[in-house]
């Protein structure tokens, strides 16, 4: 199953969107802590980053969530309307000197 969510660039919609996505995953028999904790936290963070950093909190922009679910996997692609960044220009957050940095 594939579908797309178009969300307003508003932090207040994230909880409802994540709850909806968790429900769709449960329909494919995904369950347990990986869904209720890992998936929920990961998607929440991705959406919040898209709103706050990608769209810079601009309510005129939107966030697109492209979803693909089957019995073996869930794949999400979160797309904001920001200008993007070079991931190679960001310090590696797993390095000891970066572990305590905020915004990593």
Jmol script that loads the backbone (N, CA, C; Angstrom):
load data "model"
ATOM      1  N   UNK A   1       0.846  -1.171   0.000  1.00  0.00           N
ATOM      2  CA  UNK A   1       0.000   0.000   0.000  1.00  0.00           C
ATOM      3  C   UNK A   1       0.887   1.228   0.000  1.00  0.00           C
ATOM      4  N   UNK A   2       0.550   2.157  -0.838  1.00  0.00           N
ATOM      5  CA  UNK A   2       1.284   3.422  -0.886  1.00  0.00           C
ATOM      6  C   UNK A   2       0.289   4.563  -0.790  1.00  0.00           C
ATOM      7  N   UNK A   3       0.674   5.594  -0.035  1.00  0.00           N
ATOM      8  CA  UNK A   3      -0.163   6.783   0.078  1.00  0.00           C
ATOM      9  C   UNK A   3       0.697   7.971   0.468  1.00  0.00           C
ATOM     10  N   UNK A   4       0.106   9.154   0.370  1.00  0.00           N
ATOM     11  CA  UNK A   4       0.810  10.399   0.663  1.00  0.00           C
ATOM     12  C   UNK A   4      -0.031  11.221   1.630  1.00  0.00           C
ATOM     13  N   UNK A   5       0.638  11.817   2.622  1.00  0.00           N
ATOM     14  CA  UNK A   5       0.006  12.787   3.511  1.00  0.00           C
ATOM     15  C   UNK A   5       0.594  14.156   3.194  1.00  0.00           C
ATOM     16  N   UNK A   6      -0.252  15.133   3.024  1.00  0.00           N
ATOM     17  CA  UNK A   6       0.188  16.524   2.886  1.00  0.00           C
ATOM     18  C   UNK A   6      -0.203  17.221   4.185  1.00  0.00           C
ATOM     19  N   UNK A   7       0.782  17.631   4.949  1.00  0.00           N
ATOM     20  CA  UNK A   7       0.544  18.227   6.263  1.00  0.00           C
ATOM     21  C   UNK A   7       0.895  19.704   6.264  1.00  0.00           C
ATOM     22  N   UNK A   8       0.135  20.501   7.009  1.00  0.00           N
ATOM     23  CA  UNK A   8       0.540  21.893   7.165  1.00  0.00           C
ATOM     24  C   UNK A   8       1.825  21.958   7.985  1.00  0.00           C
ATOM     25  N   UNK A   9       2.571  22.991   7.796  1.00  0.00           N
ATOM     26  CA  UNK A   9       3.818  23.176   8.533  1.00  0.00           C
ATOM     27  C   UNK A   9       3.484  23.716   9.920  1.00  0.00           C
ATOM     28  N   UNK A  10       2.995  22.831  10.777  1.00  0.00           N
ATOM     29  CA  UNK A  10       2.481  23.197  12.099  1.00  0.00           C
ATOM     30  C   UNK A  10       2.770  22.053  13.064  1.00  0.00           C
ATOM     31  N   UNK A  11       3.519  22.328  14.113  1.00  0.00           N
ATOM     32  CA  UNK A  11       3.877  21.287  15.086  1.00  0.00           C
ATOM     33  C   UNK A  11       2.652  20.632  15.710  1.00  0.00           C
ATOM     34  N   UNK A  12       1.547  21.328  15.762  1.00  0.00           N
ATOM     35  CA  UNK A  12       0.348  20.794  16.421  1.00  0.00           C
ATOM     36  C   UNK A  12      -0.283  19.627  15.673  1.00  0.00           C
ATOM     37  N   UNK A  13       0.046  19.423  14.421  1.00  0.00           N
ATOM     38  CA  UNK A  13      -0.545  18.316  13.656  1.00  0.00           C
ATOM     39  C   UNK A  13       0.285  17.032  13.732  1.00  0.00           C
ATOM     40  N   UNK A  14       1.471  17.127  14.297  1.00  0.00           N
ATOM     41  CA  UNK A  14       2.382  15.978  14.287  1.00  0.00           C
ATOM     42  C   UNK A  14       1.814  14.795  15.063  1.00  0.00           C
ATOM     43  N   UNK A  15       1.308  15.011  16.243  1.00  0.00           N
ATOM     44  CA  UNK A  15       0.818  13.891  17.060  1.00  0.00           C
ATOM     45  C   UNK A  15      -0.289  13.122  16.339  1.00  0.00           C
ATOM     46  N   UNK A  16      -1.239  13.832  15.758  1.00  0.00           N
ATOM     47  CA  UNK A  16      -2.332  13.169  15.045  1.00  0.00           C
ATOM     48  C   UNK A  16      -1.812  12.419  13.814  1.00  0.00           C
ATOM     49  N   UNK A  17      -0.866  13.009  13.104  1.00  0.00           N
ATOM     50  CA  UNK A  17      -0.305  12.351  11.925  1.00  0.00           C
ATOM     51  C   UNK A  17       0.429  11.070  12.310  1.00  0.00           C
ATOM     52  N   UNK A  18       1.213  11.120  13.371  1.00  0.00           N
ATOM     53  CA  UNK A  18       1.959   9.941  13.815  1.00  0.00           C
ATOM     54  C   UNK A  18       0.992   8.859  14.291  1.00  0.00           C
ATOM     55  N   UNK A  19      -0.030   9.239  15.030  1.00  0.00           N
ATOM     56  CA  UNK A  19      -1.035   8.272  15.493  1.00  0.00           C
ATOM     57  C   UNK A  19      -1.711   7.600  14.300  1.00  0.00           C
ATOM     58  N   UNK A  20      -2.030   8.366  13.279  1.00  0.00           N
ATOM     59  CA  UNK A  20      -2.626   7.816  12.066  1.00  0.00           C
ATOM     60  C   UNK A  20      -1.676   6.818  11.405  1.00  0.00           C
ATOM     61  N   UNK A  21      -0.400   7.177  11.280  1.00  0.00           N
ATOM     62  CA  UNK A  21       0.575   6.296  10.649  1.00  0.00           C
ATOM     63  C   UNK A  21       0.776   5.012  11.451  1.00  0.00           C
ATOM     64  N   UNK A  22       0.802   5.114  12.766  1.00  0.00           N
ATOM     65  CA  UNK A  22       0.920   3.921  13.607  1.00  0.00           C
ATOM     66  C   UNK A  22      -0.274   3.003  13.365  1.00  0.00           C
ATOM     67  N   UNK A  23      -1.459   3.573  13.261  1.00  0.00           N
ATOM     68  CA  UNK A  23      -2.653   2.772  12.989  1.00  0.00           C
ATOM     69  C   UNK A  23      -2.575   2.056  11.651  1.00  0.00           C
ATOM     70  N   UNK A  24      -2.070   2.746  10.642  1.00  0.00           N
ATOM     71  CA  UNK A  24      -1.927   2.113   9.326  1.00  0.00           C
ATOM     72  C   UNK A  24      -0.910   0.966   9.396  1.00  0.00           C
ATOM     73  N   UNK A  25       0.148   1.141  10.177  1.00  0.00           N
ATOM     74  CA  UNK A  25       1.143   0.074  10.335  1.00  0.00           C
ATOM     75  C   UNK A  25       0.543  -1.128  11.066  1.00  0.00           C
ATOM     76  N   UNK A  26      -0.269  -0.867  12.059  1.00  0.00           N
ATOM     77  CA  UNK A  26      -0.914  -1.967  12.789  1.00  0.00           C
ATOM     78  C   UNK A  26      -1.804  -2.792  11.869  1.00  0.00           C
ATOM     79  N   UNK A  27      -2.398  -2.171  10.875  1.00  0.00           N
ATOM     80  CA  UNK A  27      -3.236  -2.898   9.920  1.00  0.00           C
ATOM     81  C   UNK A  27      -2.430  -3.945   9.155  1.00  0.00           C
ATOM     82  N   UNK A  28      -1.106  -3.791   9.122  1.00  0.00           N
ATOM     83  CA  UNK A  28      -0.219  -4.754   8.479  1.00  0.00           C
ATOM     84  C   UNK A  28       0.480  -5.631   9.518  1.00  0.00           C
ATOM     85  N   UNK A  29      -0.076  -5.669  10.713  1.00  0.00           N
ATOM     86  CA  UNK A  29       0.403  -6.518  11.814  1.00  0.00           C
ATOM     87  C   UNK A  29       1.736  -6.091  12.410  1.00  0.00           C
ATOM     88  N   UNK A  30       2.153  -4.857  12.201  1.00  0.00           N
ATOM     89  CA  UNK A  30       3.315  -4.346  12.920  1.00  0.00           C
ATOM     90  C   UNK A  30       2.846  -3.976  14.322  1.00  0.00           C
ATOM     91  N   UNK A  31       3.655  -4.289  15.329  1.00  0.00           N
ATOM     92  CA  UNK A  31       3.260  -3.989  16.707  1.00  0.00           C
ATOM     93  C   UNK A  31       4.497  -3.969  17.598  1.00  0.00           C
ATOM     94  N   UNK A  32       4.273  -3.815  18.880  1.00  0.00           N
ATOM     95  CA  UNK A  32       5.345  -3.875  19.858  1.00  0.00           C
ATOM     96  C   UNK A  32       6.088  -2.567  20.004  1.00  0.00           C
ATOM     97  N   UNK A  33       7.191  -2.638  20.746  1.00  0.00           N
ATOM     98  CA  UNK A  33       7.949  -1.428  21.085  1.00  0.00           C
ATOM     99  C   UNK A  33       8.603  -0.793  19.868  1.00  0.00           C
ATOM    100  N   UNK A  34       8.943  -1.576  18.859  1.00  0.00           N
ATOM    101  CA  UNK A  34       9.551  -0.983  17.658  1.00  0.00           C
ATOM    102  C   UNK A  34       8.572  -0.042  16.973  1.00  0.00           C
ATOM    103  N   UNK A  35       7.294  -0.363  17.016  1.00  0.00           N
ATOM    104  CA  UNK A  35       6.280   0.505  16.417  1.00  0.00           C
ATOM    105  C   UNK A  35       5.877   1.598  17.398  1.00  0.00           C
ATOM    106  N   UNK A  36       5.593   1.219  18.621  1.00  0.00           N
ATOM    107  CA  UNK A  36       5.061   2.170  19.600  1.00  0.00           C
ATOM    108  C   UNK A  36       6.098   3.132  20.150  1.00  0.00           C
ATOM    109  N   UNK A  37       7.352   2.784  20.075  1.00  0.00           N
ATOM    110  CA  UNK A  37       8.399   3.675  20.574  1.00  0.00           C
ATOM    111  C   UNK A  37       9.307   4.138  19.434  1.00  0.00           C
ATOM    112  N   UNK A  38      10.051   3.230  18.841  1.00  0.00           N
ATOM    113  CA  UNK A  38      11.038   3.611  17.827  1.00  0.00           C
ATOM    114  C   UNK A  38      10.404   4.335  16.640  1.00  0.00           C
ATOM    115  N   UNK A  39       9.384   3.734  16.048  1.00  0.00           N
ATOM    116  CA  UNK A  39       8.731   4.329  14.889  1.00  0.00           C
ATOM    117  C   UNK A  39       8.103   5.663  15.263  1.00  0.00           C
ATOM    118  N   UNK A  40       7.374   5.670  16.366  1.00  0.00           N
ATOM    119  CA  UNK A  40       6.682   6.894  16.798  1.00  0.00           C
ATOM    120  C   UNK A  40       7.676   8.034  17.032  1.00  0.00           C
ATOM    121  N   UNK A  41       8.763   7.759  17.734  1.00  0.00           N
ATOM    122  CA  UNK A  41       9.765   8.793  18.020  1.00  0.00           C
ATOM    123  C   UNK A  41      10.465   9.240  16.738  1.00  0.00           C
ATOM    124  N   UNK A  42      10.851   8.291  15.904  1.00  0.00           N
ATOM    125  CA  UNK A  42      11.559   8.632  14.676  1.00  0.00           C
ATOM    126  C   UNK A  42      10.729   9.502  13.740  1.00  0.00           C
ATOM    127  N   UNK A  43       9.462   9.145  13.560  1.00  0.00           N
ATOM    128  CA  UNK A  43       8.600   9.922  12.674  1.00  0.00           C
ATOM    129  C   UNK A  43       8.307  11.292  13.277  1.00  0.00           C
ATOM    130  N   UNK A  44       8.089  11.332  14.587  1.00  0.00           N
ATOM    131  CA  UNK A  44       7.853  12.614  15.260  1.00  0.00           C
ATOM    132  C   UNK A  44       9.036  13.549  15.054  1.00  0.00           C
ATOM    133  N   UNK A  45      10.242  13.039  15.227  1.00  0.00           N
ATOM    134  CA  UNK A  45      11.450  13.849  15.044  1.00  0.00           C
ATOM    135  C   UNK A  45      11.605  14.313  13.596  1.00  0.00           C
ATOM    136  N   UNK A  46      11.343  13.421  12.656  1.00  0.00           N
ATOM    137  CA  UNK A  46      11.472  13.784  11.246  1.00  0.00           C
ATOM    138  C   UNK A  46      10.486  14.890  10.871  1.00  0.00           C
ATOM    139  N   UNK A  47       9.252  14.777  11.343  1.00  0.00           N
ATOM    140  CA  UNK A  47       8.250  15.799  11.041  1.00  0.00           C
ATOM    141  C   UNK A  47       8.577  17.122  11.727  1.00  0.00           C
ATOM    142  N   UNK A  48       9.009  17.056  12.983  1.00  0.00           N
ATOM    143  CA  UNK A  48       9.372  18.286  13.696  1.00  0.00           C
ATOM    144  C   UNK A  48      10.550  18.975  13.013  1.00  0.00           C
ATOM    145  N   UNK A  49      11.534  18.210  12.573  1.00  0.00           N
ATOM    146  CA  UNK A  49      12.676  18.800  11.866  1.00  0.00           C
ATOM    147  C   UNK A  49      12.236  19.446  10.561  1.00  0.00           C
ATOM    148  N   UNK A  50      11.317  18.801   9.850  1.00  0.00           N
ATOM    149  CA  UNK A  50      10.824  19.364   8.588  1.00  0.00           C
ATOM    150  C   UNK A  50      10.124  20.692   8.824  1.00  0.00           C
ATOM    151  N   UNK A  51       9.320  20.773   9.882  1.00  0.00           N
ATOM    152  CA  UNK A  51       8.582  22.003  10.195  1.00  0.00           C
ATOM    153  C   UNK A  51       9.529  23.095  10.687  1.00  0.00           C
ATOM    154  N   UNK A  52      10.358  22.746  11.679  1.00  0.00           N
ATOM    155  CA  UNK A  52      11.194  23.758  12.346  1.00  0.00           C
ATOM    156  C   UNK A  52      12.400  24.191  11.517  1.00  0.00           C
ATOM    157  N   UNK A  53      13.090  23.238  10.911  1.00  0.00           N
ATOM    158  CA  UNK A  53      14.345  23.560  10.234  1.00  0.00           C
ATOM    159  C   UNK A  53      14.188  23.632   8.719  1.00  0.00           C
ATOM    160  N   UNK A  54      13.493  22.673   8.138  1.00  0.00           N
ATOM    161  CA  UNK A  54      13.301  22.704   6.686  1.00  0.00           C
ATOM    162  C   UNK A  54      12.420  23.863   6.263  1.00  0.00           C
ATOM    163  N   UNK A  55      11.235  23.920   6.851  1.00  0.00           N
ATOM    164  CA  UNK A  55      10.277  24.977   6.497  1.00  0.00           C
ATOM    165  C   UNK A  55      10.432  26.229   7.349  1.00  0.00           C
ATOM    166  N   UNK A  56      11.363  26.201   8.277  1.00  0.00           N
ATOM    167  CA  UNK A  56      11.654  27.341   9.150  1.00  0.00           C
ATOM    168  C   UNK A  56      10.403  27.895   9.828  1.00  0.00           C
ATOM    169  N   UNK A  57       9.461  26.981  10.179  1.00  0.00           N
ATOM    170  CA  UNK A  57       8.242  27.390  10.874  1.00  0.00           C
ATOM    171  C   UNK A  57       7.279  28.200  10.028  1.00  0.00           C
ATOM    172  N   UNK A  58       7.494  28.260   8.732  1.00  0.00           N
ATOM    173  CA  UNK A  58       6.655  29.055   7.826  1.00  0.00           C
ATOM    174  C   UNK A  58       5.336  28.321   7.573  1.00  0.00           C
ATOM    175  N   UNK A  59       4.251  28.851   8.092  1.00  0.00           N
ATOM    176  CA  UNK A  59       2.936  28.223   7.979  1.00  0.00           C
ATOM    177  C   UNK A  59       2.426  28.170   6.539  1.00  0.00           C
ATOM    178  N   UNK A  60       3.038  28.914   5.642  1.00  0.00           N
ATOM    179  CA  UNK A  60       2.620  28.877   4.231  1.00  0.00           C
ATOM    180  C   UNK A  60       3.171  27.651   3.506  1.00  0.00           C
ATOM    181  N   UNK A  61       4.118  26.989   4.124  1.00  0.00           N
ATOM    182  CA  UNK A  61       4.724  25.800   3.523  1.00  0.00           C
ATOM    183  C   UNK A  61       4.032  24.545   4.058  1.00  0.00           C
ATOM    184  N   UNK A  62       4.319  23.420   3.422  1.00  0.00           N
ATOM    185  CA  UNK A  62       3.741  22.159   3.869  1.00  0.00           C
ATOM    186  C   UNK A  62       4.822  21.091   3.973  1.00  0.00           C
ATOM    187  N   UNK A  63       4.445  19.971   4.563  1.00  0.00           N
ATOM    188  CA  UNK A  63       5.323  18.810   4.696  1.00  0.00           C
ATOM    189  C   UNK A  63       4.610  17.635   4.028  1.00  0.00           C
ATOM    190  N   UNK A  64       5.324  16.970   3.160  1.00  0.00           N
ATOM    191  CA  UNK A  64       4.769  15.815   2.440  1.00  0.00           C
ATOM    192  C   UNK A  64       5.376  14.548   3.035  1.00  0.00           C
ATOM    193  N   UNK A  65       4.515  13.565   3.323  1.00  0.00           N
ATOM    194  CA  UNK A  65       4.973  12.281   3.841  1.00  0.00           C
ATOM    195  C   UNK A  65       4.546  11.215   2.841  1.00  0.00           C
ATOM    196  N   UNK A  66       5.521  10.612   2.186  1.00  0.00           N
ATOM    197  CA  UNK A  66       5.259   9.543   1.225  1.00  0.00           C
ATOM    198  C   UNK A  66       5.473   8.227   1.959  1.00  0.00           C
ATOM    199  N   UNK A  67       4.463   7.355   1.941  1.00  0.00           N
ATOM    200  CA  UNK A  67       4.470   6.140   2.750  1.00  0.00           C
ATOM    201  C   UNK A  67       4.276   4.915   1.863  1.00  0.00           C
ATOM    202  N   UNK A  68       5.068   3.899   2.142  1.00  0.00           N
ATOM    203  CA  UNK A  68       4.918   2.598   1.501  1.00  0.00           C
ATOM    204  C   UNK A  68       4.945   1.541   2.605  1.00  0.00           C
ATOM    205  N   UNK A  69       3.895   0.723   2.670  1.00  0.00           N
ATOM    206  CA  UNK A  69       3.792  -0.305   3.707  1.00  0.00           C
ATOM    207  C   UNK A  69       3.432  -1.627   3.041  1.00  0.00           C
ATOM    208  N   UNK A  70       4.144  -2.679   3.438  1.00  0.00           N
ATOM    209  CA  UNK A  70       3.718  -4.031   3.085  1.00  0.00           C
ATOM    210  C   UNK A  70       3.975  -4.916   4.304  1.00  0.00           C
ATOM    211  N   UNK A  71       3.793  -6.187   4.174  1.00  0.00           N
ATOM    212  CA  UNK A  71       3.887  -7.075   5.340  1.00  0.00           C
ATOM    213  C   UNK A  71       5.291  -7.192   5.905  1.00  0.00           C
ATOM    214  N   UNK A  72       6.308  -6.720   5.164  1.00  0.00           N
ATOM    215  CA  UNK A  72       7.697  -6.847   5.623  1.00  0.00           C
ATOM    216  C   UNK A  72       8.370  -5.544   6.016  1.00  0.00           C
ATOM    217  N   UNK A  73       7.806  -4.415   5.580  1.00  0.00           N
ATOM    218  CA  UNK A  73       8.523  -3.164   5.827  1.00  0.00           C
ATOM    219  C   UNK A  73       7.584  -1.964   5.784  1.00  0.00           C
ATOM    220  N   UNK A  74       8.084  -0.901   6.373  1.00  0.00           N
ATOM    221  CA  UNK A  74       7.437   0.410   6.302  1.00  0.00           C
ATOM    222  C   UNK A  74       8.509   1.380   5.829  1.00  0.00           C
ATOM    223  N   UNK A  75       8.195   2.155   4.819  1.00  0.00           N
ATOM    224  CA  UNK A  75       9.138   3.134   4.300  1.00  0.00           C
ATOM    225  C   UNK A  75       8.453   4.492   4.245  1.00  0.00           C
ATOM    226  N   UNK A  76       9.101   5.481   4.829  1.00  0.00           N
ATOM    227  CA  UNK A  76       8.583   6.841   4.802  1.00  0.00           C
ATOM    228  C   UNK A  76       9.625   7.774   4.221  1.00  0.00           C
ATOM    229  N   UNK A  77       9.148   8.736   3.475  1.00  0.00           N
ATOM    230  CA  UNK A  77       9.999   9.796   2.963  1.00  0.00           C
ATOM    231  C   UNK A  77       9.335  11.112   3.365  1.00  0.00           C
ATOM    232  N   UNK A  78      10.012  11.898   4.183  1.00  0.00           N
ATOM    233  CA  UNK A  78       9.485  13.180   4.642  1.00  0.00           C
ATOM    234  C   UNK A  78      10.149  14.278   3.825  1.00  0.00           C
ATOM    235  N   UNK A  79       9.318  15.097   3.174  1.00  0.00           N
ATOM    236  CA  UNK A  79       9.820  16.133   2.277  1.00  0.00           C
ATOM    237  C   UNK A  79       9.280  17.486   2.727  1.00  0.00           C
ATOM    238  N   UNK A  80      10.196  18.416   3.005  1.00  0.00           N
ATOM    239  CA  UNK A  80       9.767  19.776   3.358  1.00  0.00           C
ATOM    240  C   UNK A  80      10.024  20.694   2.171  1.00  0.00           C
ATOM    241  N   UNK A  81       9.717  21.954   2.325  1.00  0.00           N
ATOM    242  CA  UNK A  81       9.884  22.916   1.236  1.00  0.00           C
ATOM    243  C   UNK A  81      11.049  23.864   1.484  1.00  0.00           C
ATOM    244  N   UNK A  82      11.986  23.413   2.319  1.00  0.00           N
ATOM    245  CA  UNK A  82      13.168  24.222   2.603  1.00  0.00           C
ATOM    246  C   UNK A  82      14.216  24.099   1.514  1.00  0.00           C
ATOM    247  N   UNK A  83      15.307  24.819   1.679  1.00  0.00           N
ATOM    248  CA  UNK A  83      16.363  24.847   0.674  1.00  0.00           C
ATOM    249  C   UNK A  83      17.322  23.669   0.790  1.00  0.00           C
ATOM    250  N   UNK A  84      17.201  22.876   1.837  1.00  0.00           N
ATOM    251  CA  UNK A  84      18.057  21.709   2.001  1.00  0.00           C
ATOM    252  C   UNK A  84      19.410  22.056   2.601  1.00  0.00           C
ATOM    253  N   UNK A  85      20.245  21.025   2.757  1.00  0.00           N
ATOM    254  CA  UNK A  85      21.584  21.211   3.293  1.00  0.00           C
ATOM    255  C   UNK A  85      22.466  20.085   2.786  1.00  0.00           C
ATOM    256  N   UNK A  86      23.758  20.283   2.889  1.00  0.00           N
ATOM    257  CA  UNK A  86      24.718  19.267   2.484  1.00  0.00           C
ATOM    258  C   UNK A  86      25.005  18.383   3.700  1.00  0.00           C
ATOM    259  N   UNK A  87      24.560  17.126   3.697  1.00  0.00           N
ATOM    260  CA  UNK A  87      24.781  16.271   4.865  1.00  0.00           C
ATOM    261  C   UNK A  87      26.258  16.035   5.162  1.00  0.00           C
ATOM    262  N   UNK A  88      27.115  16.194   4.168  1.00  0.00           N
ATOM    263  CA  UNK A  88      28.553  16.026   4.393  1.00  0.00           C
ATOM    264  C   UNK A  88      29.144  17.228   5.128  1.00  0.00           C
ATOM    265  N   UNK A  89      28.408  18.333   5.181  1.00  0.00           N
ATOM    266  CA  UNK A  89      28.864  19.530   5.873  1.00  0.00           C
ATOM    267  C   UNK A  89      28.468  19.570   7.337  1.00  0.00           C
ATOM    268  N   UNK A  90      27.762  18.545   7.799  1.00  0.00           N
ATOM    269  CA  UNK A  90      27.304  18.475   9.192  1.00  0.00           C
ATOM    270  C   UNK A  90      28.253  17.564   9.970  1.00  0.00           C
ATOM    271  N   UNK A  91      28.716  17.996  11.143  1.00  0.00           N
ATOM    272  CA  UNK A  91      29.614  17.138  11.929  1.00  0.00           C
ATOM    273  C   UNK A  91      28.940  15.811  12.290  1.00  0.00           C
ATOM    274  N   UNK A  92      29.711  14.741  12.285  1.00  0.00           N
ATOM    275  CA  UNK A  92      29.212  13.405  12.607  1.00  0.00           C
ATOM    276  C   UNK A  92      28.734  13.380  14.066  1.00  0.00           C
ATOM    277  N   UNK A  93      27.423  13.195  14.300  1.00  0.00           N
ATOM    278  CA  UNK A  93      26.903  13.244  15.669  1.00  0.00           C
ATOM    279  C   UNK A  93      27.318  12.052  16.515  1.00  0.00           C
ATOM    280  N   UNK A  94      27.915  11.021  15.922  1.00  0.00           N
ATOM    281  CA  UNK A  94      28.335   9.853  16.688  1.00  0.00           C
ATOM    282  C   UNK A  94      29.761   9.981  17.218  1.00  0.00           C
ATOM    283  N   UNK A  95      30.483  11.011  16.802  1.00  0.00           N
ATOM    284  CA  UNK A  95      31.845  11.224  17.285  1.00  0.00           C
ATOM    285  C   UNK A  95      31.804  11.741  18.728  1.00  0.00           C
ATOM    286  N   UNK A  96      32.732  11.303  19.574  1.00  0.00           N
ATOM    287  CA  UNK A  96      32.712  11.687  20.994  1.00  0.00           C
ATOM    288  C   UNK A  96      32.602  13.197  21.228  1.00  0.00           C
ATOM    289  N   UNK A  97      33.289  13.990  20.417  1.00  0.00           N
ATOM    290  CA  UNK A  97      33.257  15.442  20.637  1.00  0.00           C
ATOM    291  C   UNK A  97      31.898  16.057  20.268  1.00  0.00           C
ATOM    292  N   UNK A  98      31.041  15.301  19.572  1.00  0.00           N
ATOM    293  CA  UNK A  98      29.745  15.828  19.166  1.00  0.00           C
ATOM    294  C   UNK A  98      28.565  15.223  19.926  1.00  0.00           C
ATOM    295  N   UNK A  99      28.815  14.253  20.787  1.00  0.00           N
ATOM    296  CA  UNK A  99      27.722  13.563  21.465  1.00  0.00           C
ATOM    297  C   UNK A  99      26.870  14.483  22.334  1.00  0.00           C
ATOM    298  N   UNK A 100      27.447  15.476  22.922  1.00  0.00           N
ATOM    299  CA  UNK A 100      26.715  16.379  23.821  1.00  0.00           C
ATOM    300  C   UNK A 100      26.262  17.653  23.152  1.00  0.00           C
ATOM    301  N   UNK A 101      26.549  17.834  21.879  1.00  0.00           N
ATOM    302  CA  UNK A 101      26.150  19.044  21.149  1.00  0.00           C
ATOM    303  C   UNK A 101      24.657  19.044  20.943  1.00  0.00           C
ATOM    304  N   UNK A 102      24.048  20.193  21.122  1.00  0.00           N
ATOM    305  CA  UNK A 102      22.621  20.293  20.831  1.00  0.00           C
ATOM    306  C   UNK A 102      22.439  20.501  19.334  1.00  0.00           C
ATOM    307  N   UNK A 103      21.295  20.097  18.833  1.00  0.00           N
ATOM    308  CA  UNK A 103      20.978  20.298  17.432  1.00  0.00           C
ATOM    309  C   UNK A 103      21.770  19.415  16.482  1.00  0.00           C
ATOM    310  N   UNK A 104      22.305  18.304  16.958  1.00  0.00           N
ATOM    311  CA  UNK A 104      23.115  17.446  16.118  1.00  0.00           C
ATOM    312  C   UNK A 104      22.335  16.418  15.402  1.00  0.00           C
TER     313      UNK A 104
END
end "model"
wireframe off; spacefill off
backbone 0.3
color backbone group
